[in-house]
Amino acid sequence: MLCAALVAFRSTQLATTYRYADLDRAEAAASRGDWPAAIAAARTALARRPLDGRPYRILARAAAVHGDERASSRLLELALHYAPRDVPTRALALQRAVLDGNYAAAVRHADLIARVQPDRTPAVLPILSWLAVTEQGRAELATRLRDRPVWRSAMISYLVATVPRTDDLVAVMHLIGQSSALSPAEMSTYLERFVTARQWNDAYFAWLNELPAERRQQLASPIDGDFERAAATGSPFEWRLAPAKGVDARIVRRVDSDGHALKVTFAGSRVAFNGVAQLLLLQPGLEYRLRWQSRAESLITARGLSWELSCAEPPGMNLLTTDPLRGNVVWRQQESVFRVPANCPAQWLRLVLQARTPSEMTALGTAWFDQVVILSNVESP
């Protein structure tokens, strides 16, 4: 994996800035493996411009080809000193640092490449991703990502997509989260790896691992059923409020009492709405009660708003559709009973605008929801 990443990285065309004839000749000779010509041209370039670090980089490569690692290292240090922002020099230093096991230097060089030449960021991500499978490497990578460099989101997406072992992925993401909490977008990207693979428990515990200790003591089903947590983490195990044209769904303060509630307002246009959702892990084989409070203000819709519960695996198996809400309704408590079958390890709870035809998708007015809770039927009311 590392060798392939280094070979691919070495083959990328990392552009230099200011060029001149002697340097061009040295670069061209090195690219075709004519090292005597490359050395001669690089020395000529240095004689004319002794403070240019780029010829030192070519000489460092030549020394490495001829097996003189000590001279190569010394020449590379001179190249970095005199041309600290030269991307090909940093690329060579990055490869050398990885092979030497100097992961702190590797991250430092990769960071500079990504900042000086952002379009080359994809070339360094495979090398940095390899660091995530080693304890020291992932610690150095997490330390740099703590400061939120411009390439952080790209790095996290690449880690999620490519780190082979989920244990390594969890370890590096936990270090990143400890240093600098994952944003909702980053958390969503991270957990999608497990959700897509239908690794429901792995997704849940990966999310749980990033929560503050005090929040772990306040978990119920569904999470934040009283809508009192203002900021979500991006986890599917919390409310997902997906935007949709013609409808506004948000958590707001209740005007009639303390606390917050979910408010859904329809603008009178046609909309296929199922944008309030949460992933659940209810124990299969048991019977449950969904209990909630609701209110409607001039909610005009053909078939109303309902809670729907369906299996995430196998997808689409409906377990419950509650009585629809529409019209004008004061706050009231409702309850519905359902059973989770044995072959349904994870479930989606969604708020859905019921419609059988496009004409029934038009909705106008406001609905409120609060105190949503799921109880096992062996529990007392």
C-alpha positions in Angstrom: 0.0 0.0 0.0 2.7 2.5 1.0 5.0 1.5 -2.0 2.1 2.1 -4.4 1.3 5.4 -2.9 5.0 6.5 -3.1 5.3 5.4 -6.7 2.1 7.2 -7.7 3.3 10.3 -5.8 6.7 10.3 -7.5 5.0 10.2 -10.9 3.0 13.3 -10.3 4.1 16.5 -12.1 4.8 18.9 -9.2 5.4 22.3 -10.9 8.2 24.6 -9.9 7.9 28.4 -10.1 10.7 30.5 -11.6 12.9 28.5 -14.1 16.0 29.1 -16.1 18.0 27.2 -18.7 20.6 25.4 -16.5 17.8 24.2 -14.1 15.7 23.1 -17.1 18.6 21.0 -18.4 19.2 19.5 -15.0 15.5 18.6 -14.6 15.2 17.2 -18.1 18.3 15.0 -17.7 17.2 13.7 -14.3 13.7 12.9 -15.7 15.3 10.6 -18.3 17.8 9.1 -15.9 20.9 10.7 -17.4 22.5 11.4 -14.1 26.0 12.6 -15.3 24.3 15.3 -17.4 21.9 16.1 -14.6 24.8 16.5 -12.1 26.8 18.7 -14.5 23.8 21.0 -15.2 22.9 21.2 -11.5 26.4 22.2 -10.6 26.5 24.8 -13.3 23.2 26.2 -12.0 24.6 26.4 -8.5 27.7 28.2 -9.7 25.5 30.9 -11.1 22.9 30.9 -8.4 24.3 29.5 -5.2 21.3 30.4 -3.1 18.8 28.5 -5.3 17.9 25.2 -3.5 16.5 23.4 -6.4 19.8 22.2 -8.0 20.6 20.8 -4.5 17.4 18.7 -4.8 18.6 17.2 -8.2 22.0 16.5 -6.7 20.3 14.8 -3.7 18.4 12.5 -6.1 21.6 11.7 -8.0 23.4 10.8 -4.8 20.6 8.5 -3.7 20.6 6.8 -7.1 24.3 6.2 -6.6 23.8 4.8 -3.1 25.3 7.6 -1.1 22.5 8.2 1.3 24.6 10.4 3.7 25.4 12.8 0.9 21.8 12.7 -0.4 20.5 13.6 3.0 22.9 16.5 3.4 22.1 17.8 -0.1 18.3 17.5 0.6 18.8 19.6 3.8 20.5 22.3 1.7 17.6 22.2 -0.8 15.0 22.6 2.0 17.0 25.4 3.5 17.4 27.4 0.3 14.0 26.5 -1.3 11.6 25.9 1.6 8.5 26.4 -0.6 9.7 24.4 -3.6 7.1 21.6 -3.9 9.3 19.0 -5.7 11.8 19.4 -2.9 9.2 18.9 -0.3 7.9 15.9 -2.2 11.3 14.3 -2.1 11.6 15.1 1.6 8.2 13.7 2.2 9.1 10.4 0.6 12.4 10.2 2.5 10.7 11.0 5.8 8.1 8.2 5.3 10.7 5.6 4.4 12.8 6.7 7.4 9.9 6.4 9.8 10.0 10.1 10.6 6.3 10.6 10.6 6.3 14.1 12.2 8.5 15.4 9.3 6.3 13.5 6.8 3.2 15.3 8.0 5.0 18.6 8.1 6.2 18.3 4.5 2.8 17.1 3.3 1.1 20.1 5.0 3.4 22.5 3.2 2.7 20.9 -0.2 -1.0 21.1 0.3 -0.9 24.7 1.4 1.6 25.9 -1.3 0.0 23.9 -4.2 -3.5 23.0 -3.1 -4.2 21.1 -6.4 -1.6 18.6 -5.4 -3.4 17.7 -2.2 -4.8 14.5 -3.7 -1.3 13.3 -4.3 -0.3 13.4 -0.7 -3.5 11.9 0.8 -2.6 8.3 0.0 0.7 8.7 1.8 -0.8 10.3 4.9 -3.6 7.7 4.9 -0.9 5.0 5.3 0.2 6.7 8.5 -3.2 6.0 10.0 -2.3 2.3 10.3 0.6 2.9 12.6 0.3 4.2 16.2 3.0 6.9 15.9 1.8 7.9 12.4 -1.8 8.4 13.4 -0.8 10.4 16.4 1.3 12.8 14.3 -1.5 13.1 11.7 -4.1 13.8 14.3 -1.9 16.4 15.9 -1.7 18.3 12.6 -5.4 18.0 11.9 -6.2 19.4 15.3 -5.3 22.9 13.8 -7.8 22.4 11.0 -5.6 22.9 8.0 -7.4 23.5 4.7 -6.9 19.9 3.7 -8.5 18.4 6.8 -11.9 17.6 5.3 -10.3 16.0 2.2 -8.0 14.0 4.5 -10.9 12.7 6.7 -12.9 11.8 3.6 -10.0 9.9 2.2 -9.3 8.1 5.5 -13.0 7.0 5.7 -12.9 5.7 2.1 -9.5 3.9 2.2 -8.3 2.8 5.6 -8.8 -1.0 5.3 -9.3 -2.0 9.0 -12.2 -0.3 10.8 -10.1 -0.6 14.1 -7.5 1.7 12.6 -10.1 4.1 11.3 -11.8 4.3 14.7 -8.4 4.9 16.4 -7.3 7.7 14.1 -10.7 9.4 14.1 -10.9 9.2 17.9 -7.5 10.9 18.1 -8.7 13.6 15.7 -11.9 14.1 17.7 -10.0 14.3 21.0 -7.7 17.0 19.6 -10.4 19.0 17.8 -14.1 17.8 17.8 -15.4 16.5 14.6 -17.7 18.8 12.8 -21.2 17.5 11.9 -20.1 17.1 8.3 -17.0 15.2 9.3 -19.0 13.0 11.7 -21.6 12.3 9.0 -18.8 11.3 6.5 -17.2 9.1 9.2 -20.3 7.2 10.2 -21.5 6.7 6.7 -18.7 4.2 6.2 -20.4 1.9 8.7 -24.0 2.7 7.7 -23.4 2.0 4.1 -21.9 -1.4 5.1 -24.8 -2.0 7.4 -22.5 -2.3 10.4 -25.1 -0.7 12.7 -23.4 -1.5 16.0 -20.0 -0.3 14.8 -21.6 3.0 13.6 -23.3 3.4 17.0 -20.2 2.8 19.1 -18.0 4.9 16.8 -20.4 7.8 17.5 -20.7 7.0 21.2 -16.9 7.0 21.4 -16.9 10.7 20.4 -19.5 11.9 22.8 -18.7 13.7 26.1 -19.1 11.4 29.1 -22.1 13.4 30.4 -24.0 12.9 27.2 -23.5 9.1 27.3 -25.6 9.1 30.5 -28.6 10.8 28.8 -29.3 8.5 25.9 -32.8 7.3 25.2 -34.7 6.2 22.2 -35.0 8.2 20.1 -32.1 10.4 21.0 -33.2 13.9 22.0 -36.8 13.1 21.8 -37.6 16.2 23.8 -35.6 18.3 21.2 -33.6 20.0 24.0 -30.2 19.5 22.4 -29.6 22.5 20.2 -26.5 21.3 18.2 -26.4 17.9 16.5 -23.1 16.1 15.8 -24.0 14.8 12.4 -24.8 11.3 13.5 -27.7 9.4 12.0 -28.5 8.4 15.6 -29.6 12.0 16.2 -32.3 13.9 14.4 -31.5 14.7 10.8 -33.4 17.7 9.5 -32.9 17.5 5.7 -33.7 20.8 3.9 -36.5 20.6 1.2 -38.0 23.3 -1.0 -41.4 24.4 0.3 -41.0 23.2 3.9 -39.0 24.4 6.9 -38.3 21.9 9.7 -36.3 23.2 12.7 -36.1 22.9 16.5 -37.4 26.1 18.2 -38.4 27.3 21.6 -42.0 26.5 22.5 -44.1 29.6 23.0 -46.6 28.0 25.3 -44.2 26.4 27.8 -40.5 26.0 28.7 -38.3 24.0 26.4 -38.1 23.3 22.7 -40.0 21.4 20.1 -39.9 20.4 16.5 -41.7 22.9 14.2 -42.5 22.0 10.6 -44.0 24.7 8.4 -45.3 24.1 4.9 -45.4 26.9 2.3 -48.3 25.6 0.3 -46.2 24.1 -2.5 -45.9 20.4 -3.6 -43.2 18.6 -1.7 -42.2 15.0 -1.0 -41.4 15.4 2.6 -39.7 12.8 4.8 -36.8 15.0 6.0 -37.0 14.4 9.8 -35.3 11.1 10.5 -33.3 9.2 13.1 -31.6 5.7 13.0 -32.6 3.4 15.9 -31.2 0.2 17.2 -34.3 -1.3 18.9 -33.9 -4.9 20.1 -35.5 -7.2 17.6 -38.3 -9.6 18.7 -39.9 -7.2 21.1 -43.0 -5.0 21.2 -42.7 -1.3 21.7 -44.9 1.8 22.1 -44.1 5.1 20.3 -45.4 8.0 22.4 -45.3 11.7 21.3 -47.0 15.0 21.6 -48.3 16.9 18.6 -50.1 20.1 17.6 -51.4 21.5 14.2 -52.1 25.1 13.1 -54.2 25.3 10.0 -52.4 22.3 8.5 -54.0 21.7 5.1 -52.9 18.4 3.5 -54.7 15.6 1.8 -53.5 12.8 4.0 -51.6 14.5 6.9 -48.3 14.1 8.6 -47.4 10.7 10.3 -44.5 9.0 12.0 -43.2 6.0 10.1 -41.0 3.3 11.4 -39.3 1.0 8.9 -36.4 -1.5 8.9 -33.1 -0.2 7.8 -32.2 -3.9 7.1 -33.9 -5.3 5.2 -34.7 -1.8 3.8 -38.2 -0.7 3.3 -40.1 -3.1 5.6 -42.7 -0.9 7.3 -43.3 -1.5 11.0 -45.6 1.4 11.9 -47.5 4.4 10.3 -49.2 6.5 13.0 -52.5 8.3 12.7 -52.1 11.4 10.5 -52.0 14.9 11.9 -53.8 17.8 10.0 -56.2 20.6 10.5 -56.2 22.5 13.8 -55.2 20.4 16.9 -54.2 21.6 20.3 -51.3 19.9 22.0 -52.2 16.3 22.6 -50.4 13.1 23.5 -50.6 10.1 21.1 -49.3 6.6 21.3 -48.9 3.6 18.8 -47.8 0.0 19.4 -45.5 -1.9 17.1 -43.3 -5.0 17.0 -39.7 -5.2 15.7 -39.3 -8.5 13.8 -36.3 -10.8 14.5 -34.6 -10.0 11.2 -34.6 -6.2 11.7 -31.5 -5.1 13.6 -31.8 -1.4 12.8 -34.7 0.9 12.1 -35.4 4.4 10.6 -37.9 6.6 12.4 -39.2 9.3 10.0 -41.8 12.1 9.9 -43.5 11.7 6.5 -46.1 13.8 4.6 -48.5 11.1 3.5 -49.3 11.1 -0.2 -50.3 8.5 -2.8 -50.2 10.8 -5.8 -48.3 14.0 -6.7 -51.5 16.0 -6.2 -51.6 14.9 -2.5 -48.1 16.3 -1.9 -49.3 19.9 -1.5 -49.3 21.1 2.1 -49.8 24.4 3.9 -49.6 25.2 7.6 -47.6 24.3 10.7 -47.1 21.1 12.8 -45.4 20.8 16.1 -43.9 17.7 17.8 -42.4 17.1 21.2 -41.6 14.5 23.8 -41.1 11.7 21.3 -40.1 8.5 23.2 -40.1 4.7 22.5 -40.8 2.4 25.4 -40.6 -1.4 25.5 -44.1 -2.8 26.3 -42.6 -4.5 29.4 -41.9 -1.0 30.9 -44.4 0.9 32.9 -46.2 3.9 31.4 
